[in-house]
Amino acid sequence: MKSVFKRVLMSMLVPAPAMLAVSCADEGPRPEPSLVVEGMIDSGGYPSVLLTMTALPDHNPVDVADIVVRHASVSVTDLSDGSAVMLSAGIDERYFPPYRYYTSELRGVAGHTYRICVRYSGREAVSECAMPAATPIDSVTQAPVAGTDTLRALTLHLTAPPDCPAYYHVSTRVDGSDPRYLPGVLGTAEAVVPGNAVTIPVMRAKTSTDRRDRALHMPVGRTVDIRLERVTREVYDFWRAFDNATLVGDSQFIGMHESLPGNVGGAYGVWSACGVDFRRVDVK
Amino acid sequence: MRLCLMRLLPFVATVAAAQAPDTVALRDVEVTAPHAVARRGADGAVRFDTRSTASVPRTLGEADPLRYLRTLPGISAVSDISSGVTIDGSDGAQNIYRLNGIPVHFPYHFGGVFGVFNPVMYPRVTLRKSMRAASSPDYLGGTVDVGSAAVRPERPTGRVTAGMLASTLTAMVPAGRVVAGVGARVSYLDLLYGGLLRRNSGEILYNFSDVDLSVDWRPGDRDAVVATFHINGDRLTYGDDDFAMSTRLRWRVLVAGIEWRATRSALSMTHRAYRSQYSSRLGIIMPQMGLTARASIGESGVEGRFDIPLPRDLRLDAGYSLRVWDYVPQWVDTYGIGLSPALPAEARVAVSAGADAALSRRAGRATLSAGARLTHYRGHGGFHATVADPQVTVSVDASPWQLSAQVASASQFVHQVGLSEIGLASNFRLAADSVAPPQRRWGLSMAASRSLGGIGELSVEWYGKLVRRQTEYTGAILDMVLDGYSPEDYIWTCRGYNTGVNMMASYTRPGPVSGSLSYSWCLARRRRNDAPGWFTASSEIAHSLKADACWRIGRGWEASTAFCLTSGRPYTPVTAVYLIGERVMMEYGRRNSARMPAYVRLDVGGAYRFTTGAGRLSHRIDLSVLNVLNRPNVEMYAYTVNMDKLIIRRREIRTLFRLLPSLSYEISF
């Protein structure tokens, strides 16, 4: 009987090494790095593109400098009138990573469709995006924030345009803190019924790069630039998914495994042609 | 081994409880007996008494029945912070726990460290994995029944446990034909463990409390009336400095019911009425703003069972049930954002009425049982369904072997879905409707166990199950803020299969040492009903090797250890990390196509027992260390930017339980 028992014990212990082998982290083959496009052209503004590569840090971190794409060919074509321009590239400390493709030879016009084409190291990324007409900001209101005298909650008000559905995304820049416009938290909205009042919270971005000033509401005594972008449904879907990932993607309690629905073929990211309206607000 | 007779009685008395309601406790008598922990019955159920689970180190001073479950083959937790377990490949949402027969929709305190069941008041545990009974509730996976001791104390008894995490007071007081029980537990985790639970960039604040009341009234020799009441509340806050966000999770469980057990001639019957409620609140808190997701479910029910012996060695086991669920799917309210206050989600109601009967006959060494359950269900939006779940079971006593096989189907009318894929308290319940119809499974399971003549016992189980209409949820938190949000818009169903093998050898030879060793293999795959391609179920813990041992050194001293080596849990891997808007974004690969590193944990414990007051007072001092190897089991990965070094790095979020010591003192009378 004892020998039976020993045999059984051994039969259970024998799988252990094999188990350890198969149980080790199995993450499959590492995918090839891909292009990432964060590009936009505003109504009345010029194209601006940040170009990086994807990374996949494991035990070894990835140097941010290694994901910056410096020698790509980036062109933007206005498909409505056929004009095309090549973008220049250079260091721009307002951005992170601090390298940007830009031009001032092509100005965005509402109603036109813009095509971006990026070629880099045998890779090609292409996207087309129509630019909706801008919706004017009706007003921006300020309200006290519970528990603090140093912050104000800003709310943007607009009237839904006749050609609904309309999709919006809000970016903000706090003077003295943010060197560029960044996507505000909860900054997406959809207007369905023409003429209806629409409100969108105006908040600061929640970035991975700034841990010093974490309040998402606006600081009293500062000037805030607000950018209301009217975008296409595809771009709206991208920023909404971005918002969801930003809001809860860091939580251990909420599983979030949805990739962003980019609109660039051959790359991750977004190419946005947006009708924009601006508003500058002194936070009091 | 010196073992108190009290600890052996529950095994003997478990089955006979209904027939012998007037049993009384014997005084403690020291006898020598094999160390017996979990016993597998011919019906496939595993029964144990929490008072005899000494071979497992006490978790932070508490002998918890749900924690002991995790040492059994086929049962695994997918993570140290997960709640619930997988049982034979079934998702945690497909298992049900009952307290004196009353369903408890969320029986865990945070992280599965403690269950909500008071091990002194409710020491009797019956586990059914793949092999079902006629009385098994409408769930696809395992059933864990926790109940009062079959033996009533004849004098006042009590126990006070004071640990570094929590303290518990339990008392049982007989008065004539009534035995009243009261139990209360309060935790103070933050006080002593706050530093240990603090990580590099964040900390966990957590506390809970629970209260139990029970009354066992024996109006006559053949009748017993048992009232049960339980309530618990948990408050958890997790803050992470890296992300300027904290998560608050609150949940509350309330269970109340009354049961009448009676024997009339050879007939025995049980009737029960109950109410079970569960509510949860998840808060995402950022500076001066946040959102709160709330959900709740209540279940009211009446049910009964009859056990009727018939001529020709036939036996009829029959039952009825009527259940009403009132539930509010998860809805989100925001503050500090400028959005209008959200209206609470509409409360919904679902009803099921069921009857079942199983006829069994013993013929020589074999017992054949066949029966079926018929359930009519009405859910939200006019959805209704009638389902029949047949089952046939054969068991053979081929001493020393016990063999059994079963073919059975089961249905489940309450789904559990939500934002957490490891079954945290924030997940919510939905009763079946046209979008998420009742889940079904058809299963074949076989088991063999053999007594090794006083040395121990061997058991082998195999199961194969087809699963249909398992629910998954794809909603994100912002979706719940949308006007017209309906959870059904984000639910999809999948089908699939679970198969696996469990083996266990237990060593119970009389002597100072006892223990067990088990190995499990599981394969659980799923496929969306509306999309091609198979994926690994979140509940698939492919390999699992567990061992526990207890050494009764003598003179009141004993030492115990428990070891666990399992495959890492499946997870959806990140295939690319990139920057958008100065924020790290992730691209995800195929669902559950990767595994976390293997989970390894060794717990050790030691105890010293002594008596005072001429043996009237028993004392026990426990010292245990969780994860004595200090293994940094990985819970999840996060990606961050380090602006000082200008690098993007992967951060391993590791288990909270690393080299976690605890000391507790227990006094009982």
Chai-1 contact restraints between the chains, C-beta under 6 A:
chainA,res_idxA,chainB,res_idxB,connection_type,confidence,min_distance_angstrom,max_distance_angstrom,comment,restraint_id
A,M1,B,L452,contact,1.0,0.0,6.0,A-B,restraint_1
A,M1,B,G453,contact,1.0,0.0,6.0,A-B,restraint_2
A,M1,B,I455,contact,1.0,0.0,6.0,A-B,restraint_3
A,F5,B,L452,contact,1.0,0.0,6.0,A-B,restraint_4
A,F5,B,I455,contact,1.0,0.0,6.0,A-B,restraint_5
A,V8,B,L458,contact,1.0,0.0,6.0,A-B,restraint_6
A,V8,B,A505,contact,1.0,0.0,6.0,A-B,restraint_7
A,L9,B,A505,contact,1.0,0.0,6.0,A-B,restraint_8
A,L9,B,L517,contact,1.0,0.0,6.0,A-B,restraint_9
A,M12,B,M503,contact,1.0,0.0,6.0,A-B,restraint_10
A,M12,B,L517,contact,1.0,0.0,6.0,A-B,restraint_11
A,M12,B,Y519,contact,1.0,0.0,6.0,A-B,restraint_12
A,A16,B,L545,contact,1.0,0.0,6.0,A-B,restraint_13
A,M19,B,H543,contact,1.0,0.0,6.0,A-B,restraint_14
A,L20,B,A598,contact,1.0,0.0,6.0,A-B,restraint_15
A,S23,B,S567,contact,1.0,0.0,6.0,A-B,restraint_16
A,S23,B,G568,contact,1.0,0.0,6.0,A-B,restraint_17
A,S23,B,A598,contact,1.0,0.0,6.0,A-B,restraint_18
A,A25,B,P597,contact,1.0,0.0,6.0,A-B,restraint_19
A,D26,B,A594,contact,1.0,0.0,6.0,A-B,restraint_20
A,D26,B,R595,contact,1.0,0.0,6.0,A-B,restraint_21
A,E27,B,P573,contact,1.0,0.0,6.0,A-B,restraint_22
A,E27,B,A594,contact,1.0,0.0,6.0,A-B,restraint_23
A,P31,B,T575,contact,1.0,0.0,6.0,A-B,restraint_24
A,V36,B,Y578,contact,1.0,0.0,6.0,A-B,restraint_25
A,E38,B,I580,contact,1.0,0.0,6.0,A-B,restraint_26
A,T52,B,L579,contact,1.0,0.0,6.0,A-B,restraint_27
A,T54,B,A576,contact,1.0,0.0,6.0,A-B,restraint_28
A,T54,B,Y578,contact,1.0,0.0,6.0,A-B,restraint_29
A,A55,B,V577,contact,1.0,0.0,6.0,A-B,restraint_30
A,A55,B,I648,contact,1.0,0.0,6.0,A-B,restraint_31
A,P57,B,I648,contact,1.0,0.0,6.0,A-B,restraint_32
A,P57,B,R649,contact,1.0,0.0,6.0,A-B,restraint_33
A,P57,B,R650,contact,1.0,0.0,6.0,A-B,restraint_34
A,D58,B,R650,contact,1.0,0.0,6.0,A-B,restraint_35
A,P61,B,I647,contact,1.0,0.0,6.0,A-B,restraint_36
A,P61,B,R649,contact,1.0,0.0,6.0,A-B,restraint_37
A,V62,B,I648,contact,1.0,0.0,6.0,A-B,restraint_38
A,D63,B,I647,contact,1.0,0.0,6.0,A-B,restraint_39
A,V64,B,L646,contact,1.0,0.0,6.0,A-B,restraint_40
A,F96,B,E582,contact,1.0,0.0,6.0,A-B,restraint_41
A,V145,B,Q288,contact,1.0,0.0,6.0,A-B,restraint_42
A,L151,B,Q288,contact,1.0,0.0,6.0,A-B,restraint_43
A,A153,B,G338,contact,1.0,0.0,6.0,A-B,restraint_44
A,T155,B,G338,contact,1.0,0.0,6.0,A-B,restraint_45
A,L182,B,G581,contact,1.0,0.0,6.0,A-B,restraint_46
A,P183,B,G581,contact,1.0,0.0,6.0,A-B,restraint_47
A,L186,B,I337,contact,1.0,0.0,6.0,A-B,restraint_48
A,P201,B,I337,contact,1.0,0.0,6.0,A-B,restraint_49
A,P201,B,G338,contact,1.0,0.0,6.0,A-B,restraint_50
A,T207,B,E582,contact,1.0,0.0,6.0,A-B,restraint_51
A,T207,B,R583,contact,1.0,0.0,6.0,A-B,restraint_52
A,S208,B,R583,contact,1.0,0.0,6.0,A-B,restraint_53
A,S208,B,V584,contact,1.0,0.0,6.0,A-B,restraint_54
A,S208,B,V641,contact,1.0,0.0,6.0,A-B,restraint_55
A,T209,B,E582,contact,1.0,0.0,6.0,A-B,restraint_56
A,T209,B,V641,contact,1.0,0.0,6.0,A-B,restraint_57
A,T209,B,M643,contact,1.0,0.0,6.0,A-B,restraint_58
A,R214,B,A244,contact,1.0,0.0,6.0,A-B,restraint_59
A,R214,B,P287,contact,1.0,0.0,6.0,A-B,restraint_60
A,A215,B,P287,contact,1.0,0.0,6.0,A-B,restraint_61
A,L216,B,M286,contact,1.0,0.0,6.0,A-B,restraint_62
A,H217,B,Q288,contact,1.0,0.0,6.0,A-B,restraint_63
A,N244,B,A476,contact,1.0,0.0,6.0,A-B,restraint_64
A,N244,B,L478,contact,1.0,0.0,6.0,A-B,restraint_65
A,V248,B,I477,contact,1.0,0.0,6.0,A-B,restraint_66
A,D250,B,F243,contact,1.0,0.0,6.0,A-B,restraint_67
A,S251,B,T247,contact,1.0,0.0,6.0,A-B,restraint_68
A,F253,B,T247,contact,1.0,0.0,6.0,A-B,restraint_69
A,F253,B,S420,contact,1.0,0.0,6.0,A-B,restraint_70
A,F253,B,L424,contact,1.0,0.0,6.0,A-B,restraint_71
A,F253,B,S426,contact,1.0,0.0,6.0,A-B,restraint_72
A,I254,B,L419,contact,1.0,0.0,6.0,A-B,restraint_73
A,G255,B,S420,contact,1.0,0.0,6.0,A-B,restraint_74
A,G255,B,E421,contact,1.0,0.0,6.0,A-B,restraint_75
A,H257,B,T572,contact,1.0,0.0,6.0,A-B,restraint_76
A,H257,B,Y588,contact,1.0,0.0,6.0,A-B,restraint_77
A,S259,B,E587,contact,1.0,0.0,6.0,A-B,restraint_78
A,S259,B,Y588,contact,1.0,0.0,6.0,A-B,restraint_79
A,L260,B,M585,contact,1.0,0.0,6.0,A-B,restraint_80
A,Y268,B,Y578,contact,1.0,0.0,6.0,A-B,restraint_81
